[in-house]
Amino acid sequence: MSTPPDHGGPGAIADVARVRALLIDAAREGQALTYSGLLLALGHGFTRPKMRAL
């Protein structure tokens, strides 16, 4: 997941198709994906409220 996010914003957390695609890509690559890493891929920094929203 070294590729920078192509877009982010408040709605990125709620973009189920995008979150699902990121999770599937990580699984295909055999990579663990943390909440922090997923939030970063969505264009956000890690915060507990965002983690809970995710």
FENKA-V599866 format. One record per helix or strand. SS is the DSSP state (h for helix, s for strand). FROM is the first residue (numbers start at 0). LEN is the number of residues. If there is no record, write none. Layout:
# FENKA-V599866
ss=SS from=FROM len=LEN
ss=SS from=FROM len=LEN
This chain:
# FENKA-V599866
ss=h from=9 len=5
ss=h from=15 len=13
ss=h from=34 len=7
ss=h from=47 len=6
